Amino acid sequence: MTEQVFTPDADHQRAFRDALGRFATGVTVVTTQTAQGPVGITANSFAALSLEPALVMWAPGRFSRRFEIFEQAPHFAIHVMAEDQLDIARHFARDGFDFSLPGIEAGLGDTPLLPGCLARFECARHAVYPGGDHAIVVGEVQRVATREGAGLSFFSGAYGSIG
């Protein structure tokens, strides 16, 4: 087995992206409410940040047409997808403005809440920091919902299951 070593520069962007893909992540859908209606986006850049105060973070890409919406959102919800929610994750990866799905309810700040997720974190924006071609959005968790089950994962460009 040979090891590839490179400097993450313009000539190695694909190799760098592939290297990042070697880290398995869970899959989330982040939702918010705007004056024009609800918006969602699929993201795997979610992480816990602090227990006291209760903070989580995620990182929307500046290249997304939904970037400014999430960078400025006063409230948002992060939904940890269950293994049987691949269709929902793909749905919001393609179209973050289509909420014609069953069972959606309004949460804090009128944020749309998706049903059936393994965990849901309803957040108020705590801070936003620059992060290269992404922003680091920190949310103060105001309410949590959980259920048992296996999670949806993403590894090396493919979806799978955790647990």
Secondary structure, DSSP 8 states (H G I E B T S, - for coil): --------SGGGHHHHHHHHTTS-EE-EEEEEEETTEEEEEEES--EEEETTTTEEEE--BTTSTTHHHHHH-SEEEEEE-BGGGHHHHHHHHH-TT----TT-EE-GGG-EE-TT-SEEEEEEEEEEEEETTEEEEEEEEEEEEE--S-EEEEETTEEEEE-
